[in-house]
Amino acid sequence: MTAKSLATGVVGDAAISAAAAAETSAAFASGR
Protein backbone atom coordinates (compact mmCIF):
# COMPACT_ATOMS: atom_id res chain seq x y z
CA MET A 1 0.00 0.00 0.00
CA THR A 2 1.39 3.37 -0.96
CA ALA A 3 1.36 6.43 1.26
CA LYS A 4 -1.05 8.12 -1.14
CA SER A 5 -3.59 5.30 -1.02
CA LEU A 6 -3.25 5.15 2.77
CA ALA A 7 -3.91 8.89 3.08
CA THR A 8 -6.88 8.62 0.72
CA GLY A 9 -8.32 5.83 2.84
CA VAL A 10 -7.94 7.84 6.03
CA VAL A 11 -9.60 10.90 4.48
CA GLY A 12 -12.38 8.73 3.10
CA ASP A 13 -13.00 7.12 6.49
CA ALA A 14 -13.12 10.57 8.13
CA ALA A 15 -15.61 11.81 5.53
CA ILE A 16 -17.83 8.77 6.03
CA SER A 17 -17.71 9.20 9.80
CA ALA A 18 -18.55 12.91 9.50
CA ALA A 19 -21.47 12.16 7.20
CA ALA A 20 -22.82 9.51 9.57
CA ALA A 21 -22.50 11.87 12.53
CA ALA A 22 -24.29 14.64 10.64
CA GLU A 23 -27.08 12.27 9.66
CA THR A 24 -27.46 11.09 13.25
CA SER A 25 -27.50 14.68 14.53
CA ALA A 26 -30.11 15.67 11.97
CA ALA A 27 -32.34 12.73 12.85
CA PHE A 28 -32.04 13.49 16.56
CA ALA A 29 -32.76 17.18 16.03
CA SER A 30 -35.88 16.37 14.01
CA GLY A 31 -37.13 14.11 16.79
CA ARG A 32 -36.79 10.78 14.98
Backbone as numpy.savetxt, mean C-alpha at the origin, in Angstrom:
# Nx Ny Nz CAx CAy CAz Cx Cy Cz
18.36 -11.39 -7.73 17.50 -10.19 -7.73 18.38 -8.95 -7.73
18.10 -8.04 -8.61 18.89 -6.82 -8.68 18.41 -5.79 -7.68
19.25 -4.80 -7.42 18.87 -3.76 -6.47 17.64 -3.00 -6.98
17.59 -2.81 -8.29 16.46 -2.07 -8.86 15.14 -2.82 -8.65
15.15 -4.13 -8.91 13.91 -4.89 -8.74 13.53 -4.96 -7.27
14.54 -5.02 -6.39 14.26 -5.04 -4.96 13.60 -3.73 -4.53
14.15 -2.61 -4.99 13.60 -1.30 -4.65 12.18 -1.16 -5.19
11.96 -1.64 -6.40 10.63 -1.57 -7.00 9.63 -2.37 -6.18
10.06 -3.53 -5.70 9.19 -4.36 -4.89 8.82 -3.68 -3.58
9.81 -3.04 -2.96 9.56 -2.35 -1.69 8.58 -1.20 -1.90
8.80 -0.42 -2.95 7.90 0.71 -3.24 6.50 0.19 -3.55
6.42 -0.90 -4.29 5.12 -1.47 -4.63 4.38 -1.94 -3.38
5.12 -2.61 -2.48 4.50 -3.07 -1.23 3.99 -1.88 -0.42
4.78 -0.80 -0.37 4.38 0.38 0.40 3.12 1.00 -0.20
3.07 1.04 -1.53 1.90 1.62 -2.19 0.65 0.79 -1.92
0.81 -0.54 -1.96 -0.33 -1.43 -1.70 -0.80 -1.25 -0.26
0.16 -1.17 0.67 -0.20 -0.99 2.08 -0.93 0.33 2.29
-0.43 1.40 1.64 -1.05 2.71 1.78 -2.47 2.70 1.21
-2.64 2.04 0.08 -3.97 1.96 -0.53 -4.93 1.20 0.37
-4.46 0.11 0.96 -5.31 -0.68 1.84 -5.69 0.13 3.08
-4.72 0.87 3.62 -4.99 1.68 4.80 -6.01 2.78 4.48
-5.86 3.40 3.31 -6.78 4.45 2.91 -8.19 3.89 2.74
-8.27 2.70 2.15 -9.58 2.07 1.94 -10.24 1.75 3.27
-9.44 1.24 4.19 -9.95 0.90 5.52 -10.44 2.17 6.24
-9.63 3.23 6.15 -10.00 4.49 6.80 -11.30 5.05 6.21
-11.41 4.96 4.90 -12.61 5.48 4.25 -13.85 4.69 4.66
-13.70 3.38 4.72 -14.83 2.54 5.12 -15.24 2.84 6.56
-14.24 3.01 7.43 -14.53 3.30 8.84 -15.21 4.66 8.97
-14.70 5.64 8.22 -15.25 6.99 8.30 -16.70 7.03 7.80
-17.02 6.18 6.82 -18.38 6.18 6.29 -19.32 5.30 7.11
-18.79 4.67 8.15 -19.62 3.92 9.06 -19.88 2.49 8.65
-19.08 1.97 7.69 -19.28 0.59 7.26 -18.47 -0.39 8.09
